[in-house]
Amino acid sequence: MTKQDLPQSDWDANNKRNTVRLAWWTAAWVITMAIAVFGAQFVWKSIPWLILTGILVNLAVGVGMIMANRRHLNGLDEMQRKIQLEAMALSLGVGLIGGLAYSNLDVTNLIAFDAEISHLVILMALTYMAGIASGVRRYR
Amino acid sequence: MKNRLKVLRAERDWTQARLAAELDVSRQTINAIEKGKFDPSLPLAFKAARLFGLTIEDIFQDD
């Protein structure tokens, strides 16, 4: 049987479905986040119930994204889960240590600008991606 | 940990993708196990042993 003849396994198909599902939930979360922020700034400026609705919808979609991520992780095989675990541990550690150090720089006025939460999110995302790349390379 | 997965696979003329499908793991995981870069869990080792009709010790050996 050649690789081309090989039928896609249930595990493989399920894994792909979980990945696509996670991508859709993530996209929905980003879109609802943009609506909540920019809607409040530019469209429904001072209507509290609309602002609150935007934030609650974003929060609800965020819960869906977390569940989709959990499902995705549970569907991975043991080596993939190990790579994910190590990357997430690295991301959490760097986020915590780096985030608090960054906050201290702001509190002690050693930096001229405010420490933004978005910088921390970017740092954690980049660390997570570097961790995944490192894990994939290690087991190649 | 050393293993005979590559030999057993070659005897059956299976690709890594075929073995991965049989064991419900990714092809990359099979490749890492064959190269000794990743040690499989006990359930996965049992699954491989069942698939080849051998014992775990026949497939996996401690370094």
N, CA and C atoms of all chains as a GROMACS GRO file, in nm:
protein
  609
    1MET      N    1   0.084  -0.119   0.000
    1MET     CA    2   0.000   0.000   0.000
    1MET      C    3   0.089   0.125   0.000
    2THR      N    4   0.074   0.212  -0.096
    2THR     CA    5   0.156   0.334  -0.100
    2THR      C    6   0.092   0.439  -0.010
    3LYS      N    7   0.168   0.545   0.011
    3LYS     CA    8   0.116   0.652   0.096
    3LYS      C    9  -0.013   0.710   0.038
    4GLN      N   10  -0.016   0.714  -0.097
    4GLN     CA   11  -0.134   0.770  -0.162
    4GLN      C   12  -0.258   0.685  -0.140
    5ASP      N   13  -0.236   0.549  -0.132
    5ASP     CA   14  -0.349   0.458  -0.115
    5ASP      C   15  -0.402   0.457   0.029
    6LEU      N   16  -0.317   0.508   0.120
    6LEU     CA   17  -0.349   0.496   0.261
    6LEU      C   18  -0.473   0.578   0.296
    7PRO      N   19  -0.577   0.513   0.348
    7PRO     CA   20  -0.693   0.590   0.388
    7PRO      C   21  -0.661   0.674   0.511
    8GLN      N   22  -0.718   0.792   0.518
    8GLN     CA   23  -0.692   0.879   0.631
    8GLN      C   24  -0.749   0.812   0.757
    9SER      N   25  -0.667   0.802   0.861
    9SER     CA   26  -0.713   0.735   0.983
    9SER      C   27  -0.815   0.823   1.054
   10ASP      N   28  -0.896   0.758   1.140
   10ASP     CA   29  -0.996   0.832   1.219
   10ASP      C   30  -0.927   0.936   1.306
   11TRP      N   31  -0.811   0.894   1.363
   11TRP     CA   32  -0.737   0.984   1.452
   11TRP      C   33  -0.694   1.108   1.377
   12ASP      N   34  -0.639   1.086   1.256
   12ASP     CA   35  -0.590   1.197   1.174
   12ASP      C   36  -0.705   1.291   1.136
   13ALA      N   37  -0.816   1.232   1.093
   13ALA     CA   38  -0.931   1.312   1.051
   13ALA      C   39  -0.988   1.391   1.169
   14ASN      N   40  -0.995   1.325   1.284
   14ASN     CA   41  -1.045   1.389   1.405
   14ASN      C   42  -0.956   1.505   1.447
   15ASN      N   43  -0.824   1.481   1.435
   15ASN     CA   44  -0.726   1.584   1.470
   15ASN      C   45  -0.742   1.707   1.381
   16LYS      N   46  -0.760   1.682   1.252
   16LYS     CA   47  -0.777   1.794   1.158
   16LYS      C   48  -0.905   1.871   1.189
   17ARG      N   49  -1.013   1.797   1.220
   17ARG     CA   50  -1.141   1.860   1.256
   17ARG      C   51  -1.124   1.948   1.380
   18ASN      N   52  -1.054   1.896   1.480
   18ASN     CA   53  -1.032   1.972   1.604
   18ASN      C   54  -0.951   2.098   1.578
   19THR      N   55  -0.852   2.088   1.489
   19THR     CA   56  -0.767   2.204   1.457
   19THR      C   57  -0.849   2.311   1.386
   20VAL      N   58  -0.931   2.267   1.290
   20VAL     CA   59  -1.016   2.363   1.215
   20VAL      C   60  -1.116   2.428   1.311
   21ARG      N   61  -1.174   2.347   1.400
   21ARG     CA   62  -1.271   2.400   1.497
   21ARG      C   63  -1.205   2.505   1.586
   22LEU      N   64  -1.084   2.476   1.631
   22LEU     CA   65  -1.011   2.571   1.717
   22LEU      C   66  -0.981   2.700   1.640
   23ALA      N   67  -0.945   2.686   1.513
   23ALA     CA   68  -0.916   2.805   1.431
   23ALA      C   69  -1.040   2.893   1.418
   24TRP      N   70  -1.156   2.831   1.397
   24TRP     CA   71  -1.281   2.908   1.385
   24TRP      C   72  -1.316   2.979   1.516
   25TRP      N   73  -1.302   2.907   1.628
   25TRP     CA   74  -1.331   2.968   1.758
   25TRP      C   75  -1.234   3.083   1.787
   26THR      N   76  -1.108   3.065   1.750
   26THR     CA   77  -1.008   3.171   1.772
   26THR      C   78  -1.041   3.294   1.688
   27ALA      N   79  -1.077   3.269   1.562
   27ALA     CA   80  -1.114   3.380   1.473
   27ALA      C   81  -1.236   3.453   1.528
   28ALA      N   82  -1.334   3.376   1.576
   28ALA     CA   83  -1.456   3.437   1.632
   28ALA      C   84  -1.423   3.520   1.756
   29TRP      N   85  -1.331   3.469   1.837
   29TRP     CA   86  -1.292   3.541   1.959
   29TRP      C   87  -1.223   3.673   1.924
   30VAL      N   88  -1.134   3.669   1.826
   30VAL     CA   89  -1.063   3.791   1.783
   30VAL      C   90  -1.164   3.893   1.727
   31ILE      N   91  -1.258   3.844   1.646
   31ILE     CA   92  -1.357   3.935   1.586
   31ILE      C   93  -1.447   3.997   1.694
   32THR      N   94  -1.494   3.915   1.789
   32THR     CA   95  -1.580   3.970   1.894
   32THR      C   96  -1.502   4.065   1.986
   33MET      N   97  -1.371   4.038   2.000
   33MET     CA   98  -1.286   4.129   2.077
   33MET      C   99  -1.279   4.265   2.007
   34ALA      N  100  -1.257   4.261   1.874
   34ALA     CA  101  -1.249   4.385   1.796
   34ALA      C  102  -1.383   4.461   1.802
   35ILE      N  103  -1.493   4.385   1.793
   35ILE     CA  104  -1.625   4.450   1.798
   35ILE      C  105  -1.646   4.515   1.935
   36ALA      N  106  -1.609   4.442   2.042
   36ALA     CA  107  -1.628   4.495   2.177
   36ALA      C  108  -1.547   4.623   2.198
   37VAL      N  109  -1.424   4.625   2.148
   37VAL     CA  110  -1.336   4.740   2.172
   37VAL      C  111  -1.369   4.857   2.078
   38PHE      N  112  -1.368   4.827   1.946
   38PHE     CA  113  -1.388   4.936   1.849
   38PHE      C  114  -1.534   4.980   1.842
   39GLY      N  115  -1.625   4.888   1.869
   39GLY     CA  116  -1.767   4.924   1.874
   39GLY      C  117  -1.789   5.026   1.985
   40ALA      N  118  -1.732   4.999   2.101
   40ALA     CA  119  -1.748   5.091   2.216
   40ALA      C  120  -1.681   5.226   2.188
   41GLN      N  121  -1.572   5.222   2.113
   41GLN     CA  122  -1.498   5.347   2.085
   41GLN      C  123  -1.562   5.431   1.976
   42PHE      N  124  -1.612   5.363   1.871
   42PHE     CA  125  -1.655   5.439   1.752
   42PHE      C  126  -1.803   5.429   1.716
   43VAL      N  127  -1.873   5.327   1.763
   43VAL     CA  128  -2.012   5.310   1.719
   43VAL      C  129  -2.112   5.341   1.830
   44TRP      N  130  -2.112   5.258   1.935
   44TRP     CA  131  -2.211   5.279   2.042
   44TRP      C  132  -2.148   5.347   2.164
   45LYS      N  133  -2.071   5.449   2.135
   45LYS     CA  134  -1.984   5.519   2.230
   45LYS      C  135  -2.026   5.517   2.378
   46SER      N  136  -2.144   5.570   2.410
   46SER     CA  137  -2.176   5.582   2.554
   46SER      C  138  -2.307   5.511   2.589
   47ILE      N  139  -2.326   5.395   2.528
   47ILE     CA  140  -2.446   5.316   2.562
   47ILE      C  141  -2.400   5.196   2.644
   48PRO      N  142  -2.411   5.209   2.777
   48PRO     CA  143  -2.352   5.105   2.865
   48PRO      C  144  -2.399   4.963   2.834
   49TRP      N  145  -2.528   4.943   2.808
   49TRP     CA  146  -2.576   4.805   2.788
   49TRP      C  147  -2.518   4.744   2.661
   50LEU      N  148  -2.490   4.827   2.560
   50LEU     CA  149  -2.428   4.775   2.437
   50LEU      C  150  -2.281   4.743   2.461
   51ILE      N  151  -2.216   4.827   2.538
   51ILE     CA  152  -2.074   4.803   2.572
   51ILE      C  153  -2.062   4.672   2.650
   52LEU      N  154  -2.152   4.658   2.751
   52LEU     CA  155  -2.150   4.537   2.835
   52LEU      C  156  -2.183   4.413   2.752
   53THR      N  157  -2.280   4.426   2.660
   53THR     CA  158  -2.317   4.313   2.574
   53THR      C  159  -2.198   4.269   2.490
   54GLY      N  160  -2.128   4.366   2.432
   54GLY     CA  161  -2.010   4.336   2.350
   54GLY      C  162  -1.905   4.258   2.429
   55ILE      N  163  -1.883   4.303   2.552
   55ILE     CA  164  -1.782   4.237   2.637
   55ILE      C  165  -1.828   4.097   2.677
   56LEU      N  166  -1.958   4.084   2.710
   56LEU     CA  167  -2.010   3.952   2.752
   56LEU      C  168  -2.008   3.852   2.636
   57VAL      N  169  -2.040   3.900   2.516
   57VAL     CA  170  -2.035   3.811   2.399
   57VAL      C  171  -1.891   3.764   2.376
   58ASN      N  172  -1.797   3.858   2.386
   58ASN     CA  173  -1.655   3.823   2.370
   58ASN      C  174  -1.611   3.720   2.475
   59LEU      N  175  -1.661   3.740   2.598
   59LEU     CA  176  -1.627   3.648   2.707
   59LEU      C  177  -1.684   3.508   2.678
   60ALA      N  178  -1.809   3.505   2.631
   60ALA     CA  179  -1.874   3.376   2.602
   60ALA      C  180  -1.802   3.303   2.490
   61VAL      N  181  -1.764   3.376   2.386
   61VAL     CA  182  -1.691   3.314   2.274
   61VAL      C  183  -1.553   3.268   2.322
   62GLY      N  184  -1.495   3.344   2.416
   62GLY     CA  185  -1.366   3.305   2.474
   62GLY      C  186  -1.375   3.172   2.546
   63VAL      N  187  -1.486   3.149   2.616
   63VAL     CA  188  -1.506   3.021   2.685
   63VAL      C  189  -1.514   2.908   2.580
   64GLY      N  190  -1.584   2.937   2.470
   64GLY     CA  191  -1.592   2.839   2.362
   64GLY      C  192  -1.454   2.807   2.305
   65MET      N  193  -1.370   2.911   2.293
   65MET     CA  194  -1.235   2.890   2.241
   65MET      C  195  -1.152   2.804   2.336
   66ILE      N  196  -1.169   2.829   2.466
   66ILE     CA  197  -1.095   2.748   2.565
   66ILE      C  198  -1.136   2.601   2.554
   67MET      N  199  -1.267   2.577   2.541
   67MET     CA  200  -1.316   2.439   2.529
   67MET      C  201  -1.264   2.373   2.401
   68ALA      N  202  -1.261   2.452   2.292
   68ALA     CA  203  -1.210   2.399   2.165
   68ALA      C  204  -1.061   2.366   2.176
   69ASN      N  205  -0.988   2.451   2.251
   69ASN     CA  206  -0.844   2.427   2.270
   69ASN      C  207  -0.822   2.300   2.353
   70ARG      N  208  -0.907   2.282   2.456
   70ARG     CA  209  -0.897   2.163   2.541
   70ARG      C  210  -0.923   2.037   2.456
   71ARG      N  211  -1.025   2.045   2.374
   71ARG     CA  212  -1.058   1.932   2.287
   71ARG      C  213  -0.944   1.902   2.190
   72HIS      N  214  -0.885   2.009   2.136
   72HIS     CA  215  -0.773   1.994   2.043
   72HIS      C  216  -0.654   1.925   2.111
   73LEU      N  217  -0.623   1.971   2.234
   73LEU     CA  218  -0.509   1.912   2.308
   73LEU      C  219  -0.534   1.766   2.340
   74ASN      N  220  -0.658   1.736   2.382
   74ASN     CA  221  -0.691   1.596   2.417
   74ASN      C  222  -0.687   1.504   2.295
   75GLY      N  223  -0.703   1.562   2.177
   75GLY     CA  224  -0.703   1.482   2.055
   75GLY      C  225  -0.562   1.454   2.001
   76LEU      N  226  -0.463   1.527   2.054
   76LEU     CA  227  -0.326   1.509   2.004
   76LEU      C  228  -0.266   1.378   2.056
   77ASP      N  229  -0.162   1.331   1.991
   77ASP     CA  230  -0.096   1.211   2.042
   77ASP      C  231   0.003   1.252   2.153
   78GLU      N  232   0.063   1.153   2.220
   78GLU     CA  233   0.140   1.183   2.340
   78GLU      C  234   0.263   1.270   2.315
   79MET      N  235   0.328   1.255   2.200
   79MET     CA  236   0.445   1.339   2.173
   79MET      C  237   0.402   1.483   2.144
   80GLN      N  238   0.294   1.497   2.068
   80GLN     CA  239   0.245   1.632   2.038
   80GLN      C  240   0.201   1.703   2.167
   81ARG      N  241   0.138   1.626   2.258
   81ARG     CA  242   0.096   1.685   2.385
   81ARG      C  243   0.217   1.729   2.468
   82LYS      N  244   0.324   1.650   2.462
   82LYS     CA  245   0.446   1.685   2.536
   82LYS      C  246   0.505   1.815   2.480
   83ILE      N  247   0.506   1.828   2.348
   83ILE     CA  248   0.557   1.951   2.285
   83ILE      C  249   0.472   2.071   2.328
   84GLN      N  250   0.339   2.052   2.326
   84GLN     CA  251   0.248   2.160   2.366
   84GLN      C  252   0.268   2.197   2.512
   85LEU      N  253   0.280   2.096   2.598
   85LEU     CA  254   0.297   2.120   2.742
   85LEU      C  255   0.422   2.201   2.769
   86GLU      N  256   0.533   2.163   2.705
   86GLU     CA  257   0.659   2.233   2.727
   86GLU      C  258   0.651   2.377   2.675
   87ALA      N  259   0.586   2.395   2.560
   87ALA     CA  260   0.573   2.531   2.503
   87ALA      C  261   0.483   2.617   2.591
   88MET      N  262   0.375   2.559   2.643
   88MET     CA  263   0.284   2.636   2.728
   88MET      C  264   0.350   2.670   2.862
   89ALA      N  265   0.428   2.575   2.916
   89ALA     CA  266   0.499   2.601   3.042
   89ALA      C  267   0.598   2.715   3.024
   90LEU      N  268   0.669   2.713   2.912
   90LEU     CA  269   0.766   2.819   2.882
   90LEU      C  270   0.695   2.954   2.867
   91SER      N  271   0.584   2.952   2.794
   91SER     CA  272   0.508   3.074   2.770
   91SER      C  273   0.453   3.131   2.901
   92LEU      N  274   0.399   3.043   2.986
   92LEU     CA  275   0.346   3.087   3.115
   92LEU      C  276   0.456   3.144   3.203
   93GLY      N  277   0.569   3.076   3.208
   93GLY     CA  278   0.681   3.121   3.291
   93GLY      C  279   0.735   3.255   3.244
   94VAL      N  280   0.759   3.266   3.115
   94VAL     CA  281   0.812   3.391   3.060
   94VAL      C  282   0.708   3.503   3.078
   95GLY      N  283   0.581   3.470   3.059
   95GLY     CA  284   0.473   3.568   3.076
   95GLY      C  285   0.467   3.620   3.218
   96LEU      N  286   0.476   3.529   3.314
   96LEU     CA  287   0.467   3.567   3.455
   96LEU      C  288   0.589   3.649   3.498
   97ILE      N  289   0.707   3.594   3.471
   97ILE     CA  290   0.831   3.661   3.514
   97ILE      C  291   0.851   3.792   3.436
   98GLY      N  292   0.838   3.780   3.303
   98GLY     CA  293   0.858   3.898   3.218
   98GLY      C  294   0.751   4.004   3.244
   99GLY      N  295   0.626   3.958   3.262
   99GLY     CA  296   0.515   4.051   3.283
   99GLY      C  297   0.530   4.130   3.412
  100LEU      N  298   0.569   4.062   3.519
  100LEU     CA  299   0.585   4.131   3.647
  100LEU      C  300   0.707   4.225   3.644
  101ALA      N  301   0.815   4.181   3.577
  101ALA     CA  302   0.933   4.268   3.566
  101ALA      C  303   0.896   4.394   3.485
  102TYR      N  304   0.819   4.373   3.380
  102TYR     CA  305   0.774   4.484   3.294
  102TYR      C  306   0.687   4.580   3.376
  103SER      N  307   0.598   4.523   3.457
  103SER     CA  308   0.512   4.604   3.543
  103SER      C  309   0.595   4.683   3.643
  104ASN      N  310   0.698   4.619   3.698
  104ASN     CA  311   0.785   4.688   3.795
  104ASN      C  312   0.857   4.805   3.730
  105LEU      N  313   0.897   4.787   3.603
  105LEU     CA  314   0.963   4.897   3.530
  105LEU      C  315   0.868   5.016   3.520
  106ASP      N  316   0.740   4.986   3.501
  106ASP     CA  317   0.639   5.093   3.489
  106ASP      C  318   0.615   5.158   3.624
  107VAL      N  319   0.594   5.073   3.728
  107VAL     CA  320   0.563   5.124   3.862
  107VAL      C  321   0.676   5.212   3.916
  108THR      N  322   0.800   5.172   3.888
  108THR     CA  323   0.914   5.249   3.938
  108THR      C  324   0.957   5.362   3.844
  109ASN      N  325   0.874   5.379   3.738
  109ASN     CA  326   0.899   5.487   3.640
  109ASN      C  327   1.035   5.478   3.570
  110LEU      N  328   1.082   5.356   3.552
  110LEU     CA  329   1.207   5.338   3.478
  110LEU      C  330   1.182   5.340   3.327
  111ILE      N  331   1.054   5.324   3.288
  111ILE     CA  332   1.019   5.340   3.147
  111ILE      C  333   0.923   5.458   3.137
  112ALA      N  334   0.932   5.528   3.026
  112ALA     CA  335   0.855   5.651   3.011
  112ALA      C  336   0.709   5.626   2.974
  113PHE      N  337   0.680   5.505   2.925
  113PHE     CA  338   0.544   5.475   2.880
  113PHE      C  339   0.476   5.376   2.975
  114ASP      N  340   0.343   5.360   2.956
  114ASP     CA  341   0.269   5.264   3.040
  114ASP      C  342   0.293   5.121   2.994
  115ALA      N  343   0.304   5.030   3.088
  115ALA     CA  344   0.314   4.887   3.054
  115ALA      C  345   0.177   4.839   3.007
  116GLU      N  346   0.168   4.800   2.881
  116GLU     CA  347   0.040   4.758   2.824
  116GLU      C  348   0.026   4.607   2.830
  117ILE      N  349  -0.097   4.560   2.858
  117ILE     CA  350  -0.124   4.416   2.865
  117ILE      C  351  -0.101   4.351   2.728
  118SER      N  352  -0.123   4.429   2.620
  118SER     CA  353  -0.105   4.374   2.485
  118SER      C  354   0.041   4.333   2.462
  119HIS      N  355   0.135   4.406   2.522
  119HIS     CA  356   0.277   4.370   2.508
  119HIS      C  357   0.304   4.233   2.570
  120LEU      N  358   0.237   4.209   2.683
  120LEU     CA  359   0.253   4.080   2.752
  120LEU      C  360   0.195   3.966   2.667
  121VAL      N  361   0.079   3.994   2.607
  121VAL     CA  362   0.015   3.892   2.521
  121VAL      C  363   0.106   3.859   2.402
  122ILE      N  364   0.166   3.963   2.343
  122ILE     CA  365   0.257   3.942   2.230
  122ILE      C  366   0.378   3.861   2.274
  123LEU      N  367   0.435   3.896   2.392
  123LEU     CA  368   0.551   3.823   2.445
  123LEU      C  369   0.516   3.674   2.465
  124MET      N  370   0.399   3.648   2.525
  124MET     CA  371   0.359   3.510   2.552
  124MET      C  372   0.335   3.433   2.422
  125ALA      N  373   0.273   3.500   2.324
  125ALA     CA  374   0.245   3.435   2.196
  125ALA      C  375   0.375   3.399   2.124
  126LEU      N  376   0.469   3.493   2.124
  126LEU     CA  377   0.598   3.468   2.057
  126LEU      C  378   0.676   3.356   2.128
  127THR      N  379   0.671   3.357   2.263
  127THR     CA  380   0.740   3.253   2.340
  127THR      C  381   0.678   3.117   2.313
  128TYR      N  382   0.545   3.114   2.307
  128TYR     CA  383   0.474   2.988   2.280
  128TYR      C  384   0.514   2.933   2.141
  129MET      N  385   0.516   3.022   2.042
  129MET     CA  386   0.552   2.978   1.906
  129MET      C  387   0.697   2.930   1.900
  130ALA      N  388   0.785   3.000   1.971
  130ALA     CA  389   0.927   2.958   1.976
  130ALA      C  390   0.938   2.821   2.044
  131GLY      N  391   0.858   2.802   2.149
  131GLY     CA  392   0.858   2.674   2.221
  131GLY      C  393   0.810   2.560   2.134
  132ILE      N  394   0.707   2.584   2.055
  132ILE     CA  395   0.655   2.481   1.964
  132ILE      C  396   0.760   2.448   1.858
  133ALA      N  397   0.821   2.552   1.801
  133ALA     CA  398   0.923   2.531   1.697
  133ALA      C  399   1.040   2.452   1.754
  134SER      N  400   1.080   2.485   1.877
  134SER     CA  401   1.192   2.416   1.941
  134SER      C  402   1.157   2.269   1.967
  135GLY      N  403   1.035   2.244   2.013
  135GLY     CA  404   0.991   2.106   2.040
  135GLY      C  405   0.983   2.022   1.914
  136VAL      N  406   0.929   2.080   1.810
  136VAL     CA  407   0.917   2.008   1.682
  136VAL      C  408   1.056   1.972   1.629
  137ARG      N  409   1.151   2.069   1.641
  137ARG     CA  410   1.287   2.046   1.594
  137ARG      C  411   1.356   1.937   1.676
  138ARG      N  412   1.330   1.938   1.809
  138ARG     CA  413   1.396   1.842   1.898
  138ARG      C  414   1.357   1.697   1.864
  139TYR      N  415   1.233   1.676   1.827
  139TYR     CA  416   1.186   1.540   1.802
  139TYR      C  417   1.187   1.502   1.654
  140ARG      N  418   1.245   1.587   1.570
  140ARG     CA  419   1.244   1.559   1.426
  140ARG      C  420   1.343   1.449   1.392
  141MET      N  421   1.600   0.468   2.478
  141MET     CA  422   1.548   0.332   2.463
  141MET      C  423   1.555   0.290   2.316
  142LYS      N  424   1.614   0.171   2.293
  142LYS     CA  425   1.623   0.121   2.155
  142LYS      C  426   1.494   0.048   2.118
  143ASN      N  427   1.468   0.040   1.990
  143ASN     CA  428   1.348  -0.035   1.949
  143ASN      C  429   1.364  -0.090   1.807
  144ARG      N  430   1.278  -0.186   1.775
  144ARG     CA  431   1.285  -0.253   1.644
  144ARG      C  432   1.170  -0.212   1.552
  145LEU      N  433   1.111  -0.099   1.582
  145LEU     CA  434   0.993  -0.058   1.504
  145LEU      C  435   1.023  -0.046   1.355
  146LYS      N  436   1.138   0.013   1.323
  146LYS     CA  437   1.173   0.036   1.182
  146LYS      C  438   1.189  -0.098   1.109
  147VAL      N  439   1.252  -0.193   1.176
  147VAL     CA  440   1.274  -0.326   1.115
  147VAL      C  441   1.139  -0.396   1.096
  148LEU      N  442   1.057  -0.394   1.200
  148LEU     CA  443   0.926  -0.460   1.193
  148LEU      C  444   0.838  -0.397   1.084
  149ARG      N  445   0.850  -0.266   1.073
  149ARG     CA  446   0.774  -0.193   0.971
  149ARG      C  447   0.824  -0.231   0.832
  150ALA      N  448   0.956  -0.238   0.818
  150ALA     CA  449   1.015  -0.270   0.687
  150ALA      C  450   0.979  -0.413   0.645
  151GLU      N  451   0.973  -0.504   0.742
  151GLU     CA  452   0.937  -0.643   0.712
  151GLU      C  453   0.798  -0.652   0.650
  152ARG      N  454   0.713  -0.560   0.689
  152ARG     CA  455   0.574  -0.559   0.637
  152ARG      C  456   0.557  -0.461   0.522
  153ASP      N  457   0.667  -0.396   0.484
  153ASP     CA  458   0.666  -0.296   0.377
  153ASP      C  459   0.566  -0.182   0.407
  154TRP      N  460   0.566  -0.142   0.532
  154TRP     CA  461   0.477  -0.033   0.573
  154TRP      C  462   0.553   0.098   0.574
  155THR      N  463   0.484   0.206   0.542
  155THR     CA  464   0.543   0.339   0.556
  155THR      C  465   0.522   0.384   0.700
  156GLN      N  466   0.593   0.491   0.737
  156GLN     CA  467   0.571   0.548   0.871
  156GLN      C  468   0.426   0.595   0.885
  157ALA      N  469   0.372   0.648   0.775
  157ALA     CA  470   0.234   0.697   0.778
  157ALA      C  471   0.136   0.582   0.804
  158ARG      N  472   0.163   0.466   0.744
  158ARG     CA  473   0.076   0.349   0.764
  158ARG      C  474   0.080   0.304   0.910
  159LEU      N  475   0.201   0.296   0.965
  159LEU     CA  476   0.215   0.254   1.105
  159LEU      C  477   0.149   0.357   1.198
  160ALA      N  478   0.168   0.485   1.164
  160ALA     CA  479   0.107   0.591   1.244
  160ALA      C  480  -0.045   0.577   1.245
  161ALA      N  481  -0.102   0.547   1.129
  161ALA     CA  482  -0.248   0.529   1.119
  161ALA      C  483  -0.294   0.408   1.202
  162GLU      N  484  -0.214   0.302   1.200
  162GLU     CA  485  -0.249   0.181   1.276
  162GLU      C  486  -0.247   0.207   1.426
  163LEU      N  487  -0.154   0.296   1.469
  163LEU     CA  488  -0.137   0.321   1.613
  163LEU      C  489  -0.208   0.448   1.660
  164ASP      N  490  -0.276   0.516   1.570
  164ASP     CA  491  -0.346   0.641   1.603
  164ASP      C  492  -0.253   0.747   1.661
  165VAL      N  493  -0.140   0.765   1.596
  165VAL     CA  494  -0.049   0.875   1.632
  165VAL      C  495  -0.005   0.943   1.502
  166SER      N  496   0.073   1.050   1.516
  166SER     CA  497   0.119   1.121   1.396
  166SER      C  498   0.242   1.050   1.337
  167ARG      N  499   0.268   1.077   1.210
  167ARG     CA  500   0.387   1.019   1.145
  167ARG      C  501   0.514   1.070   1.214
  168GLN      N  502   0.511   1.195   1.259
  168GLN     CA  503   0.626   1.255   1.326
  168GLN      C  504   0.659   1.179   1.456
  169THR      N  505   0.555   1.132   1.522
  169THR     CA  506   0.576   1.058   1.647
  169THR      C  507   0.641   0.923   1.618
  170ILE      N  508   0.597   0.856   1.513
  170ILE     CA  509   0.660   0.729   1.473
  170ILE      C  510   0.807   0.752   1.440
  171ASN      N  511   0.833   0.858   1.365
  171ASN     CA  512   0.971   0.892   1.327
  171ASN      C  513   1.058   0.916   1.451
  172ALA      N  514   1.004   0.991   1.548
  172ALA     CA  515   1.079   1.022   1.670
  172ALA      C  516   1.104   0.895   1.753
  173ILE      N  517   1.005   0.805   1.757
  173ILE     CA  518   1.023   0.680   1.833
  173ILE      C  519   1.130   0.594   1.764
  174GLU      N  520   1.120   0.583   1.633
  174GLU     CA  521   1.218   0.501   1.559
  174GLU      C  522   1.360   0.552   1.579
  175LYS      N  523   1.375   0.683   1.586
  175LYS     CA  524   1.509   0.741   1.602
  175LYS      C  525   1.554   0.743   1.748
  176GLY      N  526   1.466   0.698   1.838
  176GLY     CA  527   1.502   0.694   1.981
  176GLY      C  528   1.497   0.830   2.047
  177LYS      N  529   1.430   0.926   1.980
  177LYS     CA  530   1.423   1.060   2.038
  177LYS      C  531   1.304   1.074   2.133
  178PHE      N  532   1.207   0.985   2.120
  178PHE     CA  533   1.090   0.992   2.207
  178PHE      C  534   1.054   0.850   2.252
  179ASP      N  535   1.036   0.834   2.382
  179ASP     CA  536   0.998   0.703   2.436
  179ASP      C  537   0.846   0.697   2.448
  180PRO      N  538   0.785   0.595   2.389
  180PRO     CA  539   0.638   0.587   2.395
  180PRO      C  540   0.589   0.552   2.536
  181SER      N  541   0.464   0.586   2.563
  181SER     CA  542   0.403   0.548   2.691
  181SER      C  543   0.378   0.397   2.690
  182LEU      N  544   0.346   0.343   2.807
  182LEU     CA  545   0.318   0.200   2.817
  182LEU      C  546   0.196   0.160   2.731
  183PRO      N  547   0.086   0.237   2.735
  183PRO     CA  548  -0.028   0.200   2.649
  183PRO      C  549   0.008   0.195   2.500
  184LEU      N  550   0.090   0.292   2.455
  184LEU     CA  551   0.128   0.292   2.313
  184LEU      C  552   0.221   0.175   2.282
  185ALA      N  553   0.310   0.144   2.376
  185ALA     CA  554   0.400   0.029   2.357
  185ALA      C  555   0.319  -0.101   2.350
  186PHE      N  556   0.217  -0.114   2.435
  186PHE     CA  557   0.130  -0.232   2.432
  186PHE      C  558   0.056  -0.241   2.298
  187LYS      N  559   0.011  -0.126   2.251
  187LYS     CA  560  -0.063  -0.121   2.125
  187LYS      C  561   0.025  -0.168   2.009
  188ALA      N  562   0.152  -0.120   2.010
  188ALA     CA  563   0.246  -0.161   1.906
  188ALA      C  564   0.273  -0.311   1.916
  189ALA      N  565   0.288  -0.360   2.038
  189ALA     CA  566   0.314  -0.504   2.058
  189ALA      C  567   0.197  -0.588   2.007
  190ARG      N  568   0.076  -0.544   2.037
  190ARG     CA  569  -0.045  -0.616   1.988
  190ARG      C  570  -0.049  -0.614   1.836
  191LEU      N  571  -0.017  -0.499   1.778
  191LEU     CA  572  -0.022  -0.484   1.631
  191LEU      C  573   0.073  -0.582   1.563
  192PHE      N  574   0.194  -0.597   1.619
  192PHE     CA  575   0.293  -0.684   1.556
  192PHE      C  576   0.287  -0.828   1.610
  193GLY      N  577   0.199  -0.853   1.706
  193GLY     CA  578   0.187  -0.987   1.762
  193GLY      C  579   0.310  -1.028   1.840
  194LEU      N  580   0.372  -0.932   1.908
  194LEU     CA  581   0.494  -0.958   1.985
  194LEU      C  582   0.476  -0.907   2.128
  195THR      N  583   0.577  -0.931   2.212
  195THR     CA  584   0.574  -0.871   2.346
  195THR      C  585   0.644  -0.736   2.339
  196ILE      N  586   0.621  -0.656   2.442
  196ILE     CA  587   0.686  -0.524   2.447
  196ILE      C  588   0.838  -0.541   2.444
  197GLU      N  589   0.887  -0.642   2.518
  197GLU     CA  590   1.033  -0.663   2.525
  197GLU      C  591   1.091  -0.702   2.389
  198ASP      N  592   1.009  -0.762   2.304
  198ASP     CA  593   1.056  -0.798   2.170
  198ASP      C  594   1.078  -0.674   2.082
  199ILE      N  595   1.007  -0.568   2.117
  199ILE     CA  596   1.015  -0.446   2.034
  199ILE      C  597   1.105  -0.339   2.097
  200PHE      N  598   1.088  -0.320   2.229
  200PHE     CA  599   1.162  -0.213   2.297
  200PHE      C  600   1.264  -0.272   2.393
  201GLN      N  601   1.387  -0.220   2.386
  201GLN     CA  602   1.491  -0.264   2.477
  201GLN      C  603   1.552  -0.142   2.547
  202ASP      N  604   1.580  -0.160   2.677
  202ASP     CA  605   1.643  -0.053   2.754
  202ASP      C  606   1.787  -0.037   2.703
  203ASP      N  607   1.835   0.086   2.704
  203ASP     CA  608   1.972   0.113   2.655
  203ASP      C  609   2.078   0.043   2.740
   0.00000   0.00000   0.00000
